[in-house]
Amino acid sequence: MKLRLSGPSAWWAQRLSAVLMLLFATFVATSLVAHPVAGYGQWRDWVAAPGVSLAFVVFFGALLVHMWVGLRDVVLDYAKPSLRLALLGVVALGLLGLGAWLLVILLRLRA
Amino acid sequence: MKLSISRYDPERDAQPFLQDYEIEPAPSDHMLLDLLLRLKAQDDSLSFRRSCREGVCGSDAMNINGRNGLACITPVRGLREPVVIRPLPGFPIVRDLFVDMTLFFRQYHSVKPWLVDREPAPDKERLQTPAERDRLDGAYECILCACCSSQCPSYWWNPDRFVGPAGLIQAYRFIFDSRDGATRQRLDDLGNDPYRLFRCRTIMNCAEVCPKGLEPVRAIERIRLKIAGIQDPAGGLDTHRPIAPS
C-alpha cells in the first residue's frame, strides 16, 4: 500500500499529513498549557484517554506517511537507479517498524 | 581580456581541460559571441554552435562564469575575468563547447509538442478567444536552448526519466491550449509517473537562467495544480527581464 503512494496522491498526502500534524501540535500545546501535567502518572492517564490516544495514532500515522513521501523523494532524486528499489524497501520496512513500535507503546499505556 | 575555455577533442584528449586565451576586444565587440568568433579566427580548432547571433535560435547556449546563457546576448563589458566558458553542464560533450542534445530533444518530443485534434476535426479554423490565447503567453516563446534543463539539479540526476523544465514548459503550452483535444492524456502521462514531472523540487534555477526571461517552474506549478484538480490562475505565465551571465 505504501509503495503505491506516487504522483499526485503523494503530493496530496504530503500536504494533508502536514496539516494534520499541525492541528495535532496545536491541540497538544493548548492542552498542556490549559491543563499542565504534573508527573508521569497524570501524563500517562492523559495519553491513555481514548480521544488523546486516537489523536496520537493519527499524528504518528500522518508523520509516517509524511516521512515516507519525503524519503522516497530523496531516494528517487539521488540514489543510483540500481539501488533505488532496495533503498525504498529498507525505508518502508523501517517506517512500518516504527509504526508497529508506536502501537505497542500505546497499547501498553492503556493496559 | 582573458578567457578560459573548455576544450575537448575526443580523438586526442582523455577529458576536457580549460585552455587560456588572451584577446583584445574591438570596439565593435559588444557580445561574447563576437569575441568567440574573433578567437576562432585566431584558433580555428575552437568549436561551438552559433547561428542567429540575436538570441532567438538558442544555438550558442553555454555556461559562462558558472551561469548558463546565450553567448550572443551576453555583454562583454562587465564579465568577470578570466571568463570561464564551459559547455552546458550535465550534457555529454561531443567536442569543445558542443554538447549532445539527443536526450534533451527526446524529452521534448515525449510530451507530444503538437496539437492533438478533437474528434471530429473542425471544418473551419479552430477558434480561440483572446483570453484563451493569453494562457500561452510566457510559454510559447521558448527557444529550446537548454539553458534551463542543463542548470536543473533534478535533471542532472535523472535526465532519462525527468522531462526537465524545457519539456515541461512545452507540455504546459499544450495542456493549456484550448484547441488541444488530448488534455486528459497529457495530464495522465505526466501525473501518473513519479519521475516525469514530480522530480521538480522548485529549485528555480530554470527561471533564474532562462535567456528569454521565462519561468518553467511556474508552468510546472500550474500543471501540478491542474493534476490535483485545483483551479489555476487565469492568464499566461509571468516573464521577467533576463539576467545575463556576468
Interface residues (C-beta under 8 A of the other chain):
Chain A: S6 G7 P8 A10 W11 W12 R72 D73 L76 D77 Y78
Chain B: S154 W157 N158 G191 N192 D193 P194 Y195 F198 R199 R201 R224 I227 A228
